[in-house]
Amino acid sequence: MMQGIVMVGKTASCCCGQLRIEVQGETLGAGVCHCLACQQRTGSVFAALAAYAMPYKVTGNATEYVRTGDHGARFRFRFCPVCGSNVFHTAEGEEGFVMVAVGTFADPDFPPPQDSVYECRRHAWVQLPEGIERYDKDPP
């Protein structure tokens, strides 16, 4: 904590509570991804993610899955080995932030996304807020 500035912490967790991540400060941004890999990984029609700057604290055990994205970036996803919830991921070579699955905060008042990627894979019936940035694929 810096003098005069109070850092607000938020905790996200898996369904069973075994895997948790505590982040500090406000989100760096939130977005949704409609790529087929995110659809398969989440079991939903898109992934909703929020970025947070370091530091963050992880408690519990995680199973990891590494996937290479369209532009060659490698993403390390962390899942709970007990209940299977996907809680967060990091991008290799970009250690300054973490992406947390919005649903793991269990907060219906979480702010809406600012952008949407892989619109080319978005299910036609998915409606998103007006005015967000939309990208046909992942911007480089």
C-alpha positions in Angstrom: 0.0 0.0 0.0 1.4 3.4 -1.0 0.9 6.3 1.4 -2.5 7.9 0.8 -3.6 5.2 -1.7 -5.7 2.2 -0.6 -5.4 -0.8 -2.9 -8.7 -2.6 -3.3 -8.4 -6.4 -3.5 -10.8 -8.8 -5.2 -10.8 -12.5 -4.9 -11.9 -14.9 -7.6 -12.3 -18.7 -7.0 -13.3 -21.9 -8.7 -16.7 -23.5 -8.0 -15.5 -25.6 -5.1 -13.3 -22.9 -3.6 -10.0 -24.8 -3.7 -8.3 -22.5 -6.2 -8.3 -18.8 -5.6 -6.6 -15.7 -7.0 -6.5 -12.4 -5.3 -5.9 -9.3 -7.5 -5.3 -5.7 -6.5 -6.6 -2.4 -7.9 -9.0 -1.8 -10.7 -9.2 -3.9 -13.8 -6.9 -2.9 -16.7 -9.8 -3.8 -19.0 -12.4 -6.5 -19.6 -13.4 -8.2 -22.8 -15.0 -11.3 -24.4 -13.5 -13.7 -26.8 -15.6 -15.8 -29.2 -12.8 -17.9 -30.7 -13.5 -21.6 -30.9 -10.7 -22.4 -28.5 -12.3 -20.2 -25.8 -15.7 -21.7 -26.5 -14.3 -25.2 -26.1 -12.2 -24.2 -23.0 -15.1 -22.6 -21.2 -18.0 -24.8 -22.4 -19.8 -21.6 -23.2 -20.3 -19.5 -26.4 -17.5 -17.0 -25.3 -15.0 -16.3 -22.6 -15.4 -13.2 -20.4 -12.0 -12.0 -19.1 -10.6 -9.2 -17.0 -7.0 -8.1 -16.9 -5.2 -7.1 -13.7 -1.7 -5.8 -13.1 0.8 -7.6 -10.8 0.9 -8.4 -8.0 -1.6 -11.2 -7.5 -1.7 -14.0 -5.0 -2.8 -17.6 -5.8 -3.9 -20.1 -3.2 -4.7 -23.8 -3.8 -3.5 -26.1 -6.5 -4.0 -25.7 -10.2 -3.8 -27.9 -13.3 -2.2 -26.1 -16.3 -2.9 -26.2 -20.0 -0.8 -24.3 -22.5 -2.2 -23.2 -25.8 -0.6 -21.3 -28.7 -2.7 -18.4 -30.1 -3.0 -17.3 -33.7 -0.1 -14.9 -33.5 2.2 -17.3 -31.7 1.7 -16.2 -28.1 1.5 -19.0 -25.6 -1.2 -18.8 -22.9 -1.0 -20.8 -19.7 -4.5 -21.5 -18.4 -5.0 -22.6 -14.8 -7.9 -24.9 -13.8 -9.0 -26.4 -10.5 -8.1 -30.1 -10.5 -11.0 -30.8 -8.2 -14.0 -29.1 -9.9 -12.5 -28.2 -13.3 -13.3 -24.5 -13.2 -11.0 -22.3 -15.4 -10.0 -19.5 -13.1 -7.2 -17.5 -14.7 -4.4 -17.4 -17.3 -1.2 -15.7 -18.2 0.6 -15.0 -21.5 4.2 -16.3 -21.6 6.6 -13.4 -22.0 4.0 -10.9 -20.7 4.4 -11.5 -16.9 3.1 -8.0 -15.9 -0.6 -9.0 -15.8 -3.0 -11.8 -15.3 -6.4 -12.5 -17.1 -9.1 -13.7 -14.7 -12.3 -15.3 -15.8 -15.0 -12.8 -14.9 -17.5 -15.4 -13.7 -15.0 -16.6 -11.0 -15.6 -13.3 -9.2 -19.3 -14.3 -8.7 -20.2 -10.6 -9.0 -23.3 -9.8 -11.1 -22.3 -6.1 -10.8 -19.0 -6.6 -12.6 -18.5 -3.9 -15.3 -19.4 -4.8 -18.9 -16.7 -5.6 -21.5 -14.9 -2.9 -23.4 -14.0 -5.1 -26.4 -15.0 -8.3 -28.2 -12.6 -10.4 -30.3 -13.2 -13.1 -32.8 -16.6 -11.5 -33.8 -16.3 -13.8 -36.9 -17.1 -16.7 -34.5 -19.7 -15.0 -32.3 -23.0 -16.8 -32.1 -25.6 -14.7 -33.9 -28.0 -14.6 -30.9 -25.3 -13.2 -28.5 -26.0 -9.5 -27.9 -23.3 -7.3 -26.4 -23.3 -3.7 -25.1 -23.4 -0.9 -27.7 -20.2 1.0 -28.3 -17.7 -1.6 -27.4 -14.7 -2.2 -29.7 -15.2 -5.2 -32.0 -12.6 -7.1 -33.8 -13.2 -9.8 -36.5 -10.2 -11.7 -35.2 -7.6 -11.1 -32.5 -5.8 -7.8 -33.1 -2.1 -8.1 -33.5 
